[in-house]
């Protein structure tokens, strides 16, 4: 299942959510608001032991995760 990034129109909270499909109803974990917008996301892959970002960089500077343990 894909991981999407969202921003809540009600409170401004930015969060990630694993969803079954693009049509899944998502609510904000902070205020429970249903008016959320999916953000444009970048992705990264690990190839040959080296992290490669879709933005072309080699670090986690574009990552919105709370920790980099998943990036490396």
Rosetta blueprint (number, residue, H / E / L):
1 X L
2 X E
3 X E
4 X E
5 X E
6 X E
7 X E
8 X E
9 X L
10 X L
11 X L
12 X L
13 X L
14 X E
15 X E
16 X E
17 X E
18 X E
19 X E
20 X L
21 X L
22 X L
23 X L
24 X L
25 X L
26 X L
27 X L
28 X L
29 X L
30 X L
31 X L
32 X L
33 X L
34 X L
35 X L
36 X E
37 X E
38 X E
39 X L
40 X L
41 X L
42 X L
43 X L
44 X E
45 X E
46 X E
47 X E
48 X L
49 X L
50 X E
51 X E
52 X E
53 X E
54 X L
55 X L
56 X L
57 X L
58 X L
59 X L
60 X L
61 X L
62 X L
63 X L
64 X L
65 X L
66 X L
67 X L
68 X H
69 X H
70 X H
71 X L
72 X L
